[in-house]
């Protein structure tokens, strides 16, 4: 998964960068119809189905639309769909598209386009595969209507079609959606509010989008990712500025309207600046420590439980630069605190927080006798780098023979895909990617990915299958509790904290939506 890039800087360096800025009145971004944004990184892959990286997902939201979308309350609402119904036995779902929908080339959107788009998505996405396995038939009835017939019970059909984060079930023309899921698409004709300007794309420098003249928004007000995607500007430019000090200077001078992901060290000073606002995703992000389930001692669940006792969430998030207002109080919910699936089941032994002696005892019970433990320690991004250092220090405190292997993030991603040669790595995900048992790829224990160290647990997989088969919300909550309790037994990964990394923007912008994704519909610039 793509993770955010950036570096950590001292308060002194930050103060110097801020003082070097000039008044917002001197803004070079004077064009009120163009929004200039410092993007989280460089857009390298244009296919949001083939690749789950967050920057590619963000690109997808600019140029594609979805059948359903999630609003600010976490509810799933129709988007491209006008009406839908389900048969009394809950097996046949019928969807009718809104009239007048067009692709960015001006051709009509059809039900056949949506059917093929869903097939491609379900072949690639973790929750899409669960839904795909339950579908007996998916077919277009006419130009605007299609049906989804289940071969076996599946409760969260609408929730999966409205999945808000990677991989998002974006709709594409049939001819493009027929591209094999393992191949990247070459045509970016979309169904969304903006058009990608391939002729102005300069990799490593800028990505340009313009208003889609053929897009028909819903009539409801924008609400989260749902509602009317009304475009009130003509042009959006993502600017790639790898050096944070240079990026900060560009934002402070007014050249840039939005700084998508400023480093954590920058947040407190920027929040105090006049003319600056923060857009905060209410769910936030979840950090996680992932042990290799195939390598001793972490092939023993007691050793993985030891890692849970090793964690003090405040310690991890403070090391990454997040002040108290940007981190959630200790959260033991695998499916995010504050989400509809928040649970306390199985977490009681860990409520008191870090217990180094208990961690040491469990490692001994798991058979650990001083063997070398390899922790992959990236030099960047800063959150993963800081988390690795904290884990290394705490492992040493309980007498573990640690080997910290330094590397860049790209090398780490290649290393972690192998089944041996490593024991622990760290990363994080946005809350929308882990907030339910169906979308949380890291809760999988289906053994398919076991060669690269992923968990394999038949009981956990049965519970996840029960969860997606259940349509009753109360019963599904009971299964959620059972899933989390089992996760605390087998520990697929360790949650090292829930934190918030806001997007920063200038106060001359209005209508910015707090969704954790830099969508630019509903935005006006004075």
N, C-alpha and C positions, 0 to 999 in steps of 0.2 A: 504493500500500500504506500502511496505517496505520503510523505510527511513534510511538514513545513520547514523551510530553510531559514537560517538566520544565525546570529552570533550573540554572545553575551558581552556586555560592555560595562565598564565601571560607571558609577554615578558621575564622576568627574568628566569622563569623556562625553557622557550624555549631556551634561550641563553645557559643555563647550559647544556641542553641536547645536543645541537649542539656541544658545546666545548668538550663534552665527546666522540664524534665520532672520528674515526681514518681515516687515508688517504684511499681514494678509492683503492689505490694500494694494500692495505691489505685485499682486498675483499675475503670473504670466499666463494663467489659464483663464483668460478673460472671456472666452467664448462660452456664452450661457447655454449653448446647445450641445456642448461636448463635456463629458466627464472623463477626467484623467485619473487612473488608478495605478498605484504601485502594487503589482500582483505578487502573490506569495512565491512565485517562481516563474520559470520559463515553461510555456506550453509546448510540449514536444509531441504528444499523441492526441489526435483529434477525435478518436472514437471512444465515447464514454461507456459503451457496452463491452468492448474488447479490453478496456483498461479501467481500473477502479480508482486511479489517482484522483485526489481532490481537485487539482487544478483542471483536469480533464472533465470531472463532474461539473465544475463551475462553468466551463466552456459549454457543456451540454445544456445547462439551464439558460444560457444566453440564447441558444439557437433552436432548441427543441422544446416541445410541450409534452405533457403527460395526460393519461386518461383520467387520473385522480391525483389530488395533491393534499398535503397535510396543512391544516391551518394552525394558528398560533396556540390553540388549545390542544393540539395533538390529534384533532379529529380529521378523518379522511373525507374530503369533499370532491364531487365531480369537477373535472377540469375540461378536457376535450369531450367528455361524455355529457350528453344532455339528460338522458334518463337511463335507468337500469332497473331490472327486476330479477327476482330469483324464484324458482319453482317451489311449491310447498315442501318438497322433499330435499330442498337445498342442493340439488344436483345440477340444475341448468340455470346458468346466469345469462341474461340477455342485455346487451349494451347497445344503445343508440347514440351516435355522435351528434354534436351540435351542428346545426345547419350552417353552411357558408365557410367551413374551415378550408383553408388552402395552405399548400406548401409555399415556401419562400420563392419558388419559381412561378407561382400563380396557378398551379394545377390543383384540382380538388383533393382533399384528404378523403380516403375511402376506408371502409371496414377491412378490406383486404390488406391495406397498408398496416393497420393496427394488429391484425392477426400475425402477419409475418414479423413485425417488430417484437411482439410478445414471445414468439417462438425463439427468436435470436437471443433476447434478454434471458429467457428461462434456461437457456443452454449455458449461460455464463455466470449468472448471479447465484449466491448461496441460497437466498430465499426463493429466487426464481426456480431453482432446481427442485425445491420442495414442492412448489406449486405445480411445476411441470410434471412431476412424478404422479400427481393426483389427477391430472387432466386426461380425460378419455378422448375428447374431441374439442377442437378449437377451429371454428369456421366462420366465414362471412356468409350472412344470409342475403344481404343486398348491399348496395353501395354505402349505406350508412349504419347498418346493423350487423353485429356479430354475436355469436353465442360461445360460451365456455361451458362444456359439460364435464362434470367431475366423474371419474371412475371410482373414486373412494372419497370419504369425507375429508373436507378441508375447510376449516373455519374462517381464517383471516384472508379470504380472497381479496376483498377490497383493500385491506391493509397492505397486502403485497403489491397490488397494482398502484397504490399510492406511496410506495416506499420512497422516503425523501432523500436518501443518500446512496452512496456507491453500492452496487451498480443501480442507477435509477432506470426504471423502465421507460425511457424516452421513445417517442414515436418517430419513425422514419418512413420514407416512401418504400413501398414494397420492393422495388428494384434494388434499393440500397440494403434493406433489411435482409435480403437473400444472401448477402455476403456471409460466408462461413464465420461462425462466432470467434474462431481463433485467428481470423484475418482482420486487418484494420480496413475500415471503409475508406474510400477515396473521395466520395462525393458528400459534401456537407449541406446539401439541401435540407432545410429544417422546417419544423412546424411551430417554432417559438417566436418570441417578440423581437428578436434581433437577427441579423444576417452576418455571418462571418465573412470578412473581406480578405479572402485569400490573397488577392493581388497586393494588399498592403501589409501582409504578415511578414515580419522580419524576425525570424527565430533568434532568440537571445536578446531581442531589443523591444519589440512591441507586437501586440495583437489588437486588431481593430474590428469593431462591430458597429453596424449601422441599423437604424430602425427598419423593421420589416414592414413594408407597405401593405403586404397581404395578410398580416396577422389580425385575427378577430378576437379581441379579449372578451372575457365574460363580463356581465353587467354588474355583478356584485363588487363591492370594494375589495381591494387587496387585503388579505389576512393571512399572515405567514406566507407559505408557498402557494396558498389557494387564492381564489377570488380573481378579480380582473387584473390582468397583467397589462396595464395601460402604460405605454411608453411615452414619456413627456420630454425626452431629449432626442437628439438626432444621431449621436455618435458616442461610443465608449471606447477608450483606448487603455488597454492594459500595458503598463510600462514595466519592463524587467530591469530592476536596479539591484543587483546582488549585494552591494555593500550597504549595510544598514545606516551608516553615518551619512552616506550620500543620499540614501532614500529619505532619511529624516530631514536633511537640509532641503531637499526638493519639496517635501510636504510643508515644511515650515515657511518656505518662501512663497507658497501659494501656487507653485507650478503644478502641484498635484492636488487633486480634490479628495482622494481616498488613499489611505495606507492600509492595505488589507490585513496584514499580520505583522504589526510591529513587534520586535522582541520584547519579552516580558519586562526587561529592565527599563524600557521606554514608557511603559503604561502610566505609572504614577505621575511623572512629570508632564506627559502629554495631557492627561486628564485635567490638570490644573491650568492649562493654557487657555486664554480667551479665544473664542472662535473655533474651538475644537469640540467635537462630540464623539461619543463612543457608541457603537452598535454591538450589543451583547447577546449572544445566543443563550437563551435561558437554560438550556440543558447542559451546555458546556462540552468538555472533553473528558475522556477516561484514559489515564495512563496505565500501562500494564507491563509486568515483568513476566517473560515467557520462558519457562524451563523446557529443556529438551527431554521429552518423555521417554525417549529410547535409550538415554545414557544414564548409567549409574552415577550418583545415587538417585537421580530424579525419575528413574523408572519405578521407584517406590513412592506411593502417595504420601507417606510420612515425610519424606524429604521435601516434597512440594508444599506440604502443610507447614514445614519449617520456614519456608520462604515467606509465607503469610505472616507468621509471627515476627519475622525480621523487619517488617515494614512499619515505619512511622510516616503516615501520609504527609503531614506538615513538613517533615524533614525533606522529603523528596521534592515537594512543590516549591518550598523555599529555596532549595538548591538550584531549581530551574528559574528562579527569579520572580515567582508569582507571590505578591503580597497577600495579606489575609483577605482583602476584598475580592481577590481574583481566584480564590480557591474555596471549594465547598468544605464545610466541617467534615471531619472523617466520615467517609461514605463506604459502607460495607455492602452496598447493593451492586451485584454484578450487572444488573440491567439499568443502572443509573438512578441516583437519588433525584427525586422530582419527576420521574417518568411514570407512566401509567402502569409499568411493571416493576416498580420499586418493591423490594422485598427485604425482610430481615432474617428470613429462614436460613438456618445453618451458620449464621454469622456470630452467634452469641459468644463462642469461645474467643473471638477476636475483637470484641467490643472495647476491651481495655487498651487495645493498641499494642505497640511493640513489646515483645517479651523475649529477650535474647537468650535467656536460660532455657526457655521452652523450645526455642528454635534449635539450640545446641543439643538438647535431649532428643528431639525428634530426628535430627540428622544421625545421631548415634544409633537410635532404634532402627533407622533405615539401612544401617550397615556401613555408614561412612567411616573410613579409617584413615583419613588424611590424604586421600587421592587428590590430584590436581583438578581444580574446577575452573574451566575456561569461561570467562565473561567477555563477550564481544563489546568493546568499548569504543564507540564512534567519537570522532573529533567534532562532529556536528551531525544533525541539528542540535541546538542547545538543550532541549528538554531531554532527549535521549542520552546525550552526553552526560548531563548532570545526574540523571537517574542511574546510569551505569556506575558512576563514581560513588554514589551513596551505597549501592548494593555491594560494591567491592569493599568499601570500608566496613560495612556491617558484617559481611562474611568473615573478614579478618578478625573482627571483635570476638567472634565465637569460635575462633581457631581453625577456620577453613583455609586450606592451601589454595589460594587464588592466583590464577594467571590472567591478568588483564591484557587482552590482545587489542592494541590500538589499530584503528582503520577508519576509512571514510565510510559514509553511509552506503554508497553504492556497493562497496566491497562487502559490507555487513549483510546487505540484502542477498548477495550471492552466497555468502557463507551460511546463512541461516536456512537456506533451501536444501542443505545437505544434512544427512542423518547423523553425521558424527563430526568430531573435531571442535565441538562447542557444547556448552551447557546452559547458558543464559543470555538472552538479549532483551532489550527494552524498546518499546515504542508506545504509541497512543492512537486513539481513534476519536472522531467526533461522536457525541452521544447518539446521534441519529443512526449510527452504524452498529450500536451495541444495545439499544434500548429494549429489545425483545429477544426471546429465544429463537425466533425465526430469522431475524436479520443479523444476529451476532455471530459472525463467522468464527470467532475465537471460542465460542461455546461448542463448536462441532467436536464430536468425538467418534466419527464414523469410520475411522481407520483408513480412509482413502488417502489421507495425507501423512499417514504414519511414517513413511520413509524419511520425511524431513522433520520428524520429531513431534508431530501433532498428536494429541491424545486419542486414545482408542478405548471407548467404554460403552458397552452395549446397553447398559441401564440408562445412561444419560441420553443416548440416541433414541431409546424407546420413549422416554419422557418427552423429548422434543417432537417426536412423531405424534404422540398423544396431544401435545399442545396445538399443533397445526390442524389436527383433525377435529378439535373441539370448537364449536361455534358459540357456546354459552360463556359469557364473560366471567361469571362467578366461578364456574368450574375451571376455566382457563387460568384464573388467578391462583387456584389451588395447585394446579399443575406447575405454574411459575414458581411457587414456593418449593415444590418438590424438586424442580430442576435446580434452583439455587442451592438447596440443601445438598444435593448430590454434587454440585460443582465444588462446594466447600470440602467435600470428601475427596474428590479426585483431583481438584485444583488444576483445571486446564491452563489457567494463567492467574497471576496475582494482580489485583487492582492496587496501584500505588497512589491513587488520588484522582479526584474530579476537580477540574480547573476550567477557568474561563479566559479565553484569549480574544478580546474584542477587536473589531474592525474600527479604525479611527477615520473620521471624515470631517471636513470643514463645515461650519455652521451655515454657509450659504447654500448647502444642500438640504432639501426637505423631502419627506416621504421615504427615507431609508428604512428598510424593513429589518427587524431583529430576527434573522433566521440562521445566522452563522454561515451564510453563503452570500457572496457579493452580487446578488441579483440587482439589476438596474431598472426594472420596471417600477413604476410609481414614484420615481425620483425626479425632482425638479431642481434646477440650479438657477439661483438669482444672479 
